[in-house]
Amino acid sequence: MSKVWIAIITSAFAVVVLAALIHSSKSVDVNDYNNHYQTISLIDQSAANYESLLDQLSAARRDGRPTGTGVALMRSRLNANREAIVSSTVSTDVAKALFENQLKKVVELSNDVETQQNSIGSALKLIRDYGPNEVQKLNAAGYAVESRSVYKLLLKTLTYGTPGSSSNVTEIDAMLEGLKNNSDLLSSSMVSMVDAIERVRWGRDTVETVWSELQAVPFAGTAITLRNTINSEHAQRTLKVQNSQTLLNIFSVLLFGGLGLLGFRLQNSYSEINDVNDELKDVNLSLEARVEKRTKDLEKAFDELKESQVQLVQAEKMSSLGQLVAGISHEINTPLLYLQSNQTLIKETLNRVGKFIQLCHDKLVPRASPAEDKEVIRKRYVKGLQQLKTVLIREEIKVDLEELVDLTNDNIEGLEELTILAQGLKDFSRLDRAPVDSFNVNDGVKRTLVIAKNVLKSKVNVIQHLNEVPSVSCSPSQINQIFLNLINNAAQSMDEGGDITITTSSDNGFVSVAVADNGCGIPDEIMSKIRDPFFTTKEVGTGTGLGLSICEEILRSHNGRLDIESEVGVGSTFTILLPHKVVVKDNDSASGVGDNDMFDTSETFDDQVDFKAVGEELKAGVVDFALVS
């Protein structure tokens, strides 16, 4: 009873864990992606507007003129961006608050600088435009000395009104005071001139102070900090989802493995019960019947031993198949993932382009009635074209179309990768060919490396010396299995990585394929055992010890052989020798390897798949990537 409760609790726990992993592995919401990228774009725009604001204010101060409308426009954009960023749903509240405060301070200080600079700029313009006339009036009225003094004062004021000037402030103050005390010189226009001089004199100190405060605001650094913080949080959310998906895959594999083990044990228990019942029935038989039964049991045990040998051979084949499937699944999954991502972006871009086309239809397609005035018709179409131009620029339709072309080209490249992989797998297994066929070992090596790429690329560097060799008549799928076994063994012999050198040549009526590695090498004491069936140096459960035995059986059936050279600490070289003309012997029962047994499956690759047509469907946005994921 306790075992039943344990099983129930374990099953309930597995269901809860599976549900939790499924929930946590859901992809990040599209709205979250959009909000993230919109917030990053607003931060970048704010930084650019801030730099433009400083440049325009600096240019106005340097030229001694009013700031113009550009400063107000930049300040308005900064305000709008601040409100948008504050209202966004990103969770970096501390960084957002600092960004908001500094952006608000930038707007306030820039407004003060603009106000003071406009006052100084208009005063300097008044001095430049009317100052010479006032000097001439004084000179004409007989105030020659005073006119020169006023002229000097105007020049010093103009110099003082631009940043970095070295005018003597005390001298300007004294000359200005003298002019104000001479009532004979103070006409109405001269009073305006005096007011302009005073605005420059006292406004410059204020604008310099505010300008220094504005430049001291570390807005650019804060914008970068906020941007990095938002990107970091988004990356953490994405990584959390990816980790949950990985755990879900692992848990699913373990769950299915447990179910398979449970079924296997139930089947064994059922068989054991039947055997016990049979034995109980035979207890009452005579002694002669018992002897006969024991004799049959021995024969059955012998048959089972032979069957076990066949099953172990098949297990070695399945081990190779498992490595093959693992590599293929990884290589297929990578292009499929970015095909799915690209198609989502294409769909979003097509929605925006479709809206623009609908607007074009609404503005341009309706025809005018004969009773309408031509000028009214013209104005309506001109207005429609202007609106279309505005939308075209604002929505960046041209950029969207260029992006569609780029994404479609990326999808076609991904499909071409899948085509190459599918063709490589088909050529590797030779499912659509005759059992015995003309075979070029160079092509076989290349196809095998494509299949084993996922196993090799992380730690092994493959060097190929594929010389021109004649084709041999053989069973291609069996020879490909030999290549795969030897390459995998070479990779497993190099724990820290290394080089695998594959060399092909032809000599004395044989085609040779040498697979050399710079791994650990084979000690002399086990060199004589490595060809024996079931001998292995791998850990229990990781190898059957039949790899080289199967290879030798295949080569023996092809009238070939396998030569082995090895030195401890230097590496090993396995050389396959195949005669040019091979008569394949029917030795499948001994080797356990048929022409296509290694990849025996009810499904094969469709040689007529039109991936260009699939690319056209991708451009049209009709492929349902939900099926892929």
TIMIPA-244279 format. One record per residue (C-alpha): x, y, z; residue number from 1. Coordinates in Angstrom, 3 decimals. Layout:
> xx;yy;zz;resi
> X;Y;Z;NUM
...
This chain:
> xx;yy;zz;resi
> 0.000;0.000;0.000;1
> 2.860;2.357;0.837;2
> 4.363;1.853;-2.639;3
> 1.047;2.858;-4.221;4
> 0.948;6.093;-2.211;5
> 4.570;6.803;-3.076;6
> 3.749;6.353;-6.774;7
> 0.700;8.652;-6.490;8
> 2.655;11.389;-4.684;9
> 5.533;11.119;-7.145;10
> 3.162;11.408;-10.120;11
> 1.396;14.428;-8.595;12
> 4.743;16.095;-7.928;13
> 5.861;15.441;-11.526;14
> 2.638;16.977;-12.869;15
> 3.066;20.087;-10.656;16
> 6.706;20.530;-11.715;17
> 5.791;20.063;-15.374;18
> 2.995;22.650;-15.139;19
> 5.307;25.125;-13.401;20
> 8.011;24.682;-16.051;21
> 5.482;25.094;-18.877;22
> 4.193;28.301;-17.287;23
> 7.669;29.783;-16.685;24
> 8.949;28.848;-20.162;25
> 6.374;30.922;-22.015;26
> 8.033;33.315;-24.442;27
> 8.431;36.983;-23.498;28
> 5.319;38.917;-24.543;29
> 5.534;40.900;-27.797;30
> 4.322;44.026;-25.984;31
> 7.277;43.702;-23.612;32
> 9.664;43.567;-26.567;33
> 7.999;46.596;-28.171;34
> 8.036;48.610;-24.945;35
> 11.700;47.724;-24.401;36
> 12.827;48.847;-27.839;37
> 10.610;51.964;-27.768;38
> 12.101;53.013;-24.419;39
> 15.663;52.456;-25.703;40
> 14.803;54.524;-28.804;41
> 13.420;57.360;-26.625;42
> 16.594;57.377;-24.505;43
> 18.789;57.547;-27.618;44
> 16.617;60.339;-29.058;45
> 16.851;62.260;-25.773;46
> 20.650;61.980;-25.775;47
> 20.777;63.210;-29.389;48
> 18.363;66.077;-28.662;49
> 20.432;67.029;-25.609;50
> 23.613;67.240;-27.704;51
> 21.768;69.266;-30.388;52
> 20.406;71.615;-27.689;53
> 23.897;72.259;-26.321;54
> 25.294;72.793;-29.818;55
> 22.618;75.340;-30.739;56
> 22.990;77.254;-27.461;57
> 26.778;77.218;-27.817;58
> 26.534;78.509;-31.405;59
> 24.179;81.329;-30.362;60
> 26.517;82.365;-27.542;61
> 29.556;82.173;-29.807;62
> 27.889;84.290;-32.529;63
> 26.316;86.739;-30.068;64
> 22.797;86.265;-31.416;65
> 19.382;84.998;-30.236;66
> 18.984;81.223;-30.089;67
> 16.263;80.861;-32.731;68
> 13.443;78.291;-32.831;69
> 15.681;75.195;-32.824;70
> 16.381;75.386;-29.085;71
> 12.680;75.535;-28.214;72
> 12.041;72.585;-30.539;73
> 14.767;70.473;-28.888;74
> 13.449;71.375;-25.435;75
> 9.922;70.401;-26.493;76
> 11.193;67.040;-27.749;77
> 13.089;66.421;-24.516;78
> 9.926;67.141;-22.512;79
> 7.907;64.765;-24.684;80
> 10.546;62.019;-24.389;81
> 10.722;62.485;-20.603;82
> 6.965;62.000;-20.251;83
> 7.021;58.933;-22.532;84
> 9.932;57.293;-20.663;85
> 8.376;57.982;-17.251;86
> 5.078;56.430;-18.389;87
> 6.780;53.304;-19.802;88
> 6.439;49.970;-17.987;89
> 10.162;49.266;-17.584;90
> 10.930;48.376;-13.967;91
> 14.104;50.447;-13.439;92
> 12.361;52.980;-11.172;93
> 15.550;54.335;-9.544;94
> 17.356;54.881;-12.850;95
> 14.206;56.361;-14.408;96
> 13.783;58.809;-11.518;97
> 17.396;59.997;-11.836;98
> 17.002;60.309;-15.607;99
> 13.737;62.240;-15.208;100
> 15.198;64.679;-12.655;101
> 18.276;65.405;-14.746;102
> 16.234;65.782;-17.930;103
> 13.877;68.170;-16.111;104
> 16.873;70.159;-14.863;105
> 18.304;70.293;-18.404;106
> 15.007;71.691;-19.707;107
> 14.809;74.336;-16.959;108
> 18.449;75.447;-17.278;109
> 18.281;75.511;-21.087;110
> 15.184;77.703;-20.837;111
> 17.086;80.123;-18.545;112
> 20.097;80.155;-20.900;113
> 17.799;80.742;-23.876;114
> 16.034;83.656;-22.122;115
> 19.275;85.350;-21.146;116
> 20.937;84.661;-24.503;117
> 17.948;86.057;-26.418;118
> 18.147;89.226;-24.310;119
> 21.913;89.555;-24.866;120
> 21.605;88.637;-28.555;121
> 18.895;91.227;-29.243;122
> 20.927;93.854;-27.341;123
> 24.066;93.074;-29.366;124
> 22.037;93.215;-32.582;125
> 20.718;96.664;-31.569;126
> 24.274;97.848;-30.859;127
> 25.583;96.496;-34.175;128
> 22.688;97.903;-36.213;129
> 22.244;101.375;-34.641;130
> 25.453;102.038;-32.693;131
> 27.380;103.501;-35.660;132
> 24.509;105.895;-36.402;133
> 24.494;107.142;-32.799;134
> 28.248;107.766;-32.939;135
> 27.853;109.712;-36.202;136
> 25.051;111.799;-34.684;137
> 27.255;112.745;-31.728;138
> 30.165;113.606;-33.998;139
> 27.899;115.732;-36.217;140
> 26.548;117.556;-33.155;141
> 30.064;118.629;-32.155;142
> 30.752;115.943;-29.542;143
> 33.833;114.557;-31.236;144
> 35.566;113.401;-28.027;145
> 32.348;111.971;-26.592;146
> 31.572;110.179;-29.877;147
> 34.944;108.405;-29.768;148
> 34.342;107.392;-26.176;149
> 30.885;106.032;-27.049;150
> 32.351;104.187;-30.051;151
> 34.990;102.588;-27.805;152
> 32.284;101.621;-25.298;153
> 30.221;99.980;-28.038;154
> 33.203;97.987;-29.288;155
> 34.106;96.770;-25.800;156
> 30.457;95.806;-25.181;157
> 30.312;93.813;-28.422;158
> 33.509;92.024;-27.425;159
> 32.281;91.403;-23.885;160
> 29.000;89.955;-25.197;161
> 30.694;86.878;-26.742;162
> 32.116;83.993;-24.619;163
> 35.827;83.959;-23.840;164
> 36.323;87.750;-24.254;165
> 38.967;89.589;-22.248;166
> 37.317;93.035;-22.069;167
> 37.948;95.086;-18.934;168
> 34.654;95.085;-17.041;169
> 35.759;97.993;-14.817;170
> 36.510;100.134;-17.843;171
> 33.119;99.318;-19.381;172
> 31.370;100.200;-16.130;173
> 33.243;103.536;-15.862;174
> 32.539;104.540;-19.465;175
> 28.882;103.505;-19.116;176
> 28.521;105.537;-15.926;177
> 30.098;108.574;-17.606;178
> 27.682;108.293;-20.540;179
> 24.687;108.041;-18.221;180
> 25.812;111.122;-16.256;181
> 26.119;113.278;-19.394;182
> 22.508;114.264;-19.967;183
> 23.415;116.226;-23.113;184
> 24.238;112.983;-24.895;185
> 21.170;110.998;-23.770;186
> 18.741;111.246;-26.610;187
> 15.870;108.751;-26.741;188
> 17.798;106.537;-29.128;189
> 20.939;106.808;-26.962;190
> 18.891;105.775;-23.915;191
> 17.905;102.597;-25.816;192
> 21.571;102.059;-26.580;193
> 22.510;102.472;-22.906;194
> 19.790;99.934;-21.980;195
> 21.220;97.472;-24.504;196
> 24.748;97.920;-23.082;197
> 23.479;97.285;-19.556;198
> 21.645;94.140;-20.667;199
> 24.879;92.815;-22.155;200
> 26.941;93.898;-19.134;201
> 24.757;92.270;-16.496;202
> 23.261;89.441;-18.572;203
> 26.578;87.847;-19.470;204
> 27.441;86.912;-15.869;205
> 24.024;85.336;-15.420;206
> 24.134;83.345;-18.648;207
> 27.695;82.172;-17.922;208
> 26.596;80.845;-14.524;209
> 23.522;79.059;-15.887;210
> 25.491;77.718;-18.868;211
> 28.096;76.238;-16.517;212
> 25.328;74.572;-14.487;213
> 23.779;73.176;-17.690;214
> 27.093;71.721;-18.859;215
> 27.707;70.219;-15.408;216
> 24.552;68.092;-15.574;217
> 25.779;64.485;-16.258;218
> 22.802;63.783;-18.509;219
> 24.692;61.822;-21.181;220
> 26.163;59.421;-18.610;221
> 22.790;58.973;-16.916;222
> 21.173;58.179;-20.292;223
> 23.800;55.520;-20.959;224
> 23.315;54.074;-17.453;225
> 19.528;53.893;-17.883;226
> 19.922;52.331;-21.320;227
> 22.311;49.672;-20.009;228
> 20.070;48.973;-17.011;229
> 16.999;48.458;-19.206;230
> 18.954;46.193;-21.585;231
> 20.331;44.191;-18.643;232
> 16.878;43.636;-17.121;233
> 15.451;42.632;-20.496;234
> 18.318;40.177;-21.034;235
> 17.729;38.673;-17.581;236
> 14.034;38.118;-18.329;237
> 14.875;36.492;-21.642;238
> 17.558;34.301;-20.018;239
> 15.094;33.197;-17.345;240
> 12.662;32.024;-20.038;241
> 15.440;30.210;-21.897;242
> 16.585;28.455;-18.712;243
> 13.008;27.397;-17.990;244
> 12.681;25.999;-21.506;245
> 15.926;24.066;-21.085;246
> 14.750;22.633;-17.755;247
> 11.421;21.740;-19.365;248
> 13.197;19.802;-22.120;249
> 15.378;17.964;-19.592;250
> 12.415;17.180;-17.361;251
> 10.391;15.927;-20.339;252
> 13.198;13.597;-21.371;253
> 13.518;12.261;-17.826;254
> 9.757;11.839;-17.559;255
> 9.480;9.872;-20.790;256
> 12.533;7.845;-19.794;257
> 10.883;6.977;-16.494;258
> 7.687;5.943;-18.258;259
> 9.688;3.767;-20.628;260
> 11.535;2.161;-17.728;261
> 8.255;1.526;-15.928;262
> 6.793;-0.153;-19.016;263
> 9.921;-2.234;-19.414;264
> 9.775;-3.417;-15.803;265
> 6.078;-4.237;-16.099;266
> 6.788;-6.284;-19.198;267
> 9.600;-8.137;-17.417;268
> 7.376;-8.813;-14.420;269
> 4.685;-10.215;-16.682;270
> 7.208;-12.472;-18.397;271
> 8.586;-13.659;-15.056;272
> 5.092;-14.515;-13.804;273
> 4.397;-16.557;-16.928;274
> 7.703;-18.383;-16.560;275
> 6.943;-19.231;-12.911;276
> 3.522;-20.613;-13.882;277
> 5.094;-22.756;-16.585;278
> 7.636;-24.089;-14.110;279
> 4.874;-24.965;-11.613;280
> 3.037;-26.921;-14.289;281
> 6.206;-28.838;-15.174;282
> 6.964;-29.833;-11.567;283
> 4.596;-32.808;-11.812;284
> 6.153;-34.184;-14.975;285
> 8.306;-37.236;-14.913;286
> 12.086;-37.196;-14.485;287
> 12.581;-37.896;-18.182;288
> 10.388;-34.924;-19.037;289
> 12.428;-32.778;-16.640;290
> 15.685;-33.803;-18.282;291
> 14.207;-33.059;-21.681;292
> 13.022;-29.654;-20.412;293
> 16.438;-28.800;-19.020;294
> 17.989;-29.738;-22.337;295
> 15.568;-27.407;-24.110;296
> 16.321;-24.688;-21.551;297
> 19.987;-24.959;-22.357;298
> 19.254;-24.700;-26.072;299
> 17.011;-21.714;-25.416;300
> 19.713;-20.060;-23.319;301
> 22.176;-20.582;-26.136;302
> 19.746;-19.029;-28.626;303
> 19.159;-16.120;-26.276;304
> 22.906;-15.614;-25.977;305
> 23.187;-15.391;-29.748;306
> 20.185;-13.067;-29.820;307
> 21.806;-10.897;-27.153;308
> 24.873;-10.616;-29.319;309
> 22.727;-9.437;-32.237;310
> 20.945;-6.978;-29.945;311
> 24.231;-5.557;-28.702;312
> 25.367;-5.089;-32.272;313
> 22.099;-3.309;-32.955;314
> 22.675;-1.193;-29.836;315
> 25.987;-0.027;-31.282;316
> 24.196;0.976;-34.470;317
> 21.577;2.837;-32.442;318
> 24.343;4.608;-30.532;319
> 25.716;5.932;-33.817;320
> 22.210;6.859;-34.866;321
> 21.671;8.741;-31.579;322
> 24.814;10.818;-32.139;323
> 23.661;11.506;-35.678;324
> 20.176;12.601;-34.603;325
> 21.581;14.870;-31.867;326
> 23.821;16.686;-34.329;327
> 21.132;16.956;-37.005;328
> 18.498;18.286;-34.579;329
> 20.863;21.030;-33.422;330
> 21.856;22.032;-36.949;331
> 18.205;22.136;-38.085;332
> 16.975;24.023;-35.013;333
> 19.387;26.971;-35.451;334
> 18.151;28.165;-38.915;335
> 14.538;27.381;-37.954;336
> 14.760;29.689;-34.947;337
> 15.957;32.701;-36.889;338
> 13.478;31.883;-39.709;339
> 10.727;32.111;-37.083;340
> 12.084;35.399;-35.690;341
> 12.474;36.939;-39.170;342
> 8.947;35.941;-40.176;343
> 7.501;37.706;-37.119;344
> 9.346;40.905;-38.078;345
> 8.177;40.549;-41.722;346
> 4.577;40.208;-40.574;347
> 4.807;43.365;-38.442;348
> 6.472;45.335;-41.251;349
> 3.867;44.186;-43.815;350
> 1.107;45.437;-41.522;351
> 2.628;48.940;-41.551;352
> 3.177;48.886;-45.327;353
> -0.396;47.621;-45.831;354
> -1.769;50.552;-43.845;355
> 0.232;52.958;-46.016;356
> -1.055;51.310;-49.226;357
> -4.621;51.577;-47.929;358
> -4.015;55.292;-47.258;359
> -2.685;55.687;-50.843;360
> -5.848;54.015;-52.130;361
> -8.075;56.284;-50.032;362
> -6.283;59.469;-51.141;363
> -5.620;58.760;-54.827;364
> -8.051;56.182;-56.215;365
> -11.431;58.028;-55.824;366
> -12.252;59.814;-59.054;367
> -13.687;63.290;-59.341;368
> -17.178;63.875;-60.662;369
> -17.553;65.871;-63.922;370
> -19.316;68.672;-62.042;371
> -16.366;69.410;-59.734;372
> -14.116;72.356;-60.407;373
> -10.646;71.372;-61.735;374
> -8.908;73.647;-59.251;375
> -10.774;71.978;-56.354;376
> -9.822;68.552;-57.743;377
> -6.195;69.601;-58.098;378
> -6.035;70.989;-54.560;379
> -7.588;67.821;-53.154;380
> -5.051;65.599;-54.904;381
> -2.166;67.906;-53.928;382
> -3.318;67.798;-50.313;383
> -3.577;64.005;-50.507;384
> -0.059;63.753;-51.943;385
> 1.274;65.994;-49.178;386
> -0.359;63.787;-46.565;387
> 1.100;60.699;-48.220;388
> 4.541;62.310;-48.242;389
> 4.235;63.147;-44.546;390
> 3.200;59.584;-43.686;391
> 5.925;58.155;-45.938;392
> 8.613;60.129;-44.095;393
> 7.178;59.738;-40.594;394
> 6.513;56.000;-40.799;395
> 9.815;55.322;-42.668;396
> 8.104;53.151;-45.303;397
> 11.248;52.996;-47.434;398
> 13.231;51.658;-44.475;399
> 10.485;49.055;-43.875;400
> 10.685;47.872;-47.511;401
> 14.488;47.606;-47.329;402
> 14.117;45.657;-44.091;403
> 11.636;43.288;-45.796;404
> 14.186;42.582;-48.546;405
> 16.953;41.925;-45.986;406
> 14.770;39.640;-43.852;407
> 13.568;37.699;-46.909;408
> 17.162;37.221;-48.082;409
> 18.093;35.962;-44.584;410
> 15.194;33.476;-44.694;411
> 16.298;32.183;-48.107;412
> 19.839;31.693;-46.758;413
> 18.412;29.737;-43.823;414
> 16.409;27.532;-46.176;415
> 19.511;26.927;-48.282;416
> 21.319;25.761;-45.109;417
> 18.483;23.322;-44.418;418
> 18.645;22.136;-48.049;419
> 22.381;21.444;-47.742;420
> 21.834;19.597;-44.460;421
> 18.987;17.494;-45.863;422
> 20.992;16.634;-48.977;423
> 23.992;15.729;-46.802;424
> 21.902;13.400;-44.638;425
> 20.330;11.739;-47.663;426
> 23.730;11.237;-49.312;427
> 25.152;9.963;-46.005;428
> 22.451;7.320;-45.556;429
> 22.063;6.591;-49.336;430
> 18.433;5.611;-48.759;431
> 17.475;6.281;-52.375;432
> 20.380;4.312;-53.905;433
> 21.058;0.688;-54.699;434
> 22.590;-1.465;-51.887;435
> 25.823;-1.699;-53.876;436
> 26.819;1.368;-55.853;437
> 29.781;3.329;-57.175;438
> 31.060;5.431;-54.279;439
> 33.683;8.178;-53.948;440
> 35.227;8.062;-50.474;441
> 35.993;11.822;-50.574;442
> 32.264;12.544;-50.894;443
> 31.530;10.088;-48.087;444
> 34.055;11.782;-45.778;445
> 32.592;15.217;-46.510;446
> 29.015;14.055;-45.900;447
> 30.011;12.325;-42.670;448
> 31.731;15.498;-41.416;449
> 28.539;17.440;-42.122;450
> 26.548;14.946;-40.049;451
> 29.134;14.899;-37.219;452
> 29.693;18.668;-37.254;453
> 27.820;19.288;-33.995;454
> 30.013;16.740;-32.159;455
> 33.287;18.051;-33.596;456
> 32.945;21.811;-33.744;457
> 33.180;22.476;-30.007;458
> 36.623;21.005;-29.452;459
> 38.111;19.380;-32.571;460
> 39.852;20.889;-35.585;461
> 39.435;18.708;-38.680;462
> 42.213;18.828;-41.299;463
> 41.326;17.289;-44.669;464
> 43.834;16.046;-47.225;465
> 41.409;14.591;-49.743;466
> 43.397;13.604;-52.824;467
> 41.888;12.520;-56.109;468
> 40.973;8.850;-55.842;469
> 38.952;6.483;-58.037;470
> 35.438;5.449;-57.058;471
> 34.902;2.056;-55.469;472
> 31.976;-0.339;-55.786;473
> 30.635;-0.909;-52.285;474
> 27.724;-0.475;-49.891;475
> 27.865;3.322;-49.272;476
> 25.802;3.333;-46.084;477
> 28.101;0.740;-44.467;478
> 31.262;2.651;-45.430;479
> 29.709;5.866;-44.104;480
> 29.064;4.081;-40.796;481
> 32.753;3.174;-40.592;482
> 33.716;6.819;-41.195;483
> 31.324;7.986;-38.479;484
> 32.561;5.404;-35.934;485
> 36.246;6.238;-36.498;486
> 35.705;10.020;-36.423;487
> 33.655;9.785;-33.211;488
> 36.289;7.552;-31.587;489
> 39.015;10.035;-32.557;490
> 37.047;12.949;-31.090;491
> 36.388;11.036;-27.841;492
> 40.090;10.296;-27.428;493
> 40.861;14.032;-27.078;494
> 39.367;15.331;-23.854;495
> 41.054;18.725;-24.158;496
> 40.513;19.060;-27.928;497
> 42.958;18.573;-30.755;498
> 43.315;17.856;-34.454;499
> 41.809;15.091;-36.585;500
> 43.567;14.647;-39.915;501
> 41.710;12.741;-42.660;502
> 43.812;11.705;-45.667;503
> 42.675;9.809;-48.768;504
> 44.945;8.206;-51.365;505
> 45.081;5.403;-53.915;506
> 47.888;2.883;-54.341;507
> 48.400;-0.761;-55.373;508
> 44.765;-1.274;-56.330;509
> 43.448;0.001;-52.979;510
> 41.791;3.244;-51.929;511
> 42.880;4.218;-48.420;512
> 41.236;6.558;-45.907;513
> 43.415;7.414;-42.879;514
> 41.832;9.000;-39.781;515
> 44.608;10.316;-37.490;516
> 44.268;12.101;-34.139;517
> 46.693;13.602;-31.641;518
> 44.837;12.211;-28.639;519
> 45.988;10.026;-25.765;520
> 47.007;7.033;-27.898;521
> 46.486;3.307;-27.215;522
> 48.756;1.489;-24.713;523
> 50.548;-1.598;-25.988;524
> 48.898;-3.873;-23.417;525
> 45.416;-3.296;-24.888;526
> 46.377;-2.888;-28.548;527
> 45.816;-6.602;-29.140;528
> 42.346;-6.469;-27.528;529
> 40.749;-3.475;-29.213;530
> 39.572;-5.554;-32.189;531
> 37.804;-8.063;-29.902;532
> 34.004;-7.836;-29.698;533
> 32.676;-6.267;-26.459;534
> 36.081;-4.892;-25.456;535
> 35.893;-1.227;-24.485;536
> 37.846;1.260;-22.353;537
> 34.858;3.551;-21.927;538
> 32.798;3.822;-18.774;539
> 29.919;1.416;-18.240;540
> 26.878;2.499;-20.225;541
> 28.770;4.686;-22.697;542
> 29.944;2.053;-25.162;543
> 29.301;-1.545;-26.228;544
> 32.790;-2.356;-27.450;545
> 31.451;-3.339;-30.868;546
> 32.458;-0.278;-32.894;547
> 35.758;-1.570;-34.278;548
> 34.389;-5.112;-34.465;549
> 31.559;-3.929;-36.718;550
> 33.983;-1.876;-38.826;551
> 36.201;-4.913;-39.381;552
> 33.228;-7.119;-40.272;553
> 32.071;-4.552;-42.847;554
> 35.565;-4.239;-44.344;555
> 35.959;-8.017;-44.384;556
> 32.722;-8.319;-46.378;557
> 34.213;-5.765;-48.843;558
> 37.554;-7.640;-49.111;559
> 39.205;-4.722;-47.305;560
> 40.999;-4.303;-43.998;561
> 41.600;-1.908;-41.128;562
> 45.182;-1.007;-40.098;563
> 45.851;0.579;-36.688;564
> 48.940;2.511;-35.564;565
> 49.185;4.219;-32.183;566
> 51.681;5.761;-29.782;567
> 50.801;6.751;-26.223;568
> 50.813;10.546;-25.801;569
> 51.174;11.125;-29.558;570
> 47.958;9.799;-31.100;571
> 46.476;7.074;-33.260;572
> 45.923;6.460;-36.972;573
> 43.174;4.162;-38.290;574
> 43.559;3.378;-42.001;575
> 40.720;1.902;-44.087;576
> 41.798;-0.014;-47.224;577
> 39.205;-0.813;-49.889;578
> 39.946;-2.505;-53.232;579
> 38.944;-0.616;-56.369;580
> 36.569;-3.374;-57.398;581
> 34.605;-4.848;-54.505;582
> 32.269;-7.841;-54.465;583
> 30.238;-7.318;-51.284;584
> 29.676;-10.556;-49.380;585
> 26.359;-11.287;-47.679;586
> 27.717;-10.984;-44.150;587
> 24.940;-8.995;-42.521;588
> 24.155;-11.663;-39.991;589
> 27.695;-11.558;-38.678;590
> 28.162;-7.803;-38.668;591
> 24.634;-6.831;-37.812;592
> 24.794;-4.106;-40.434;593
> 22.569;-4.057;-43.501;594
> 22.828;-1.731;-46.421;595
> 20.400;0.728;-44.935;596
> 19.780;-0.760;-41.466;597
> 21.648;2.044;-39.748;598
> 18.980;4.531;-40.829;599
> 16.026;2.192;-41.196;600
> 12.905;4.354;-40.876;601
> 9.461;4.605;-42.376;602
> 10.145;8.174;-43.476;603
> 12.781;9.432;-45.918;604
> 13.778;12.807;-47.220;605
> 11.684;14.079;-50.086;606
> 14.105;14.683;-52.921;607
> 11.577;16.994;-54.595;608
> 11.212;19.601;-51.808;609
> 11.225;23.016;-53.491;610
> 12.883;25.303;-50.966;611
> 12.737;28.264;-53.381;612
> 8.951;27.926;-53.310;613
> 9.138;27.910;-49.533;614
> 11.211;31.119;-49.763;615
> 8.450;32.720;-51.867;616
> 5.919;31.722;-49.197;617
> 8.149;33.328;-46.590;618
> 8.186;36.572;-48.603;619
> 4.391;36.445;-48.851;620
> 4.142;35.851;-45.080;621
> 2.010;32.704;-45.417;622
> 4.227;30.192;-43.568;623
> 2.827;29.337;-40.129;624
> 5.842;29.270;-37.818;625
> 3.709;28.022;-34.969;626
> 4.179;24.601;-36.557;627
> 7.949;24.991;-36.339;628
> 8.054;25.931;-32.702;629
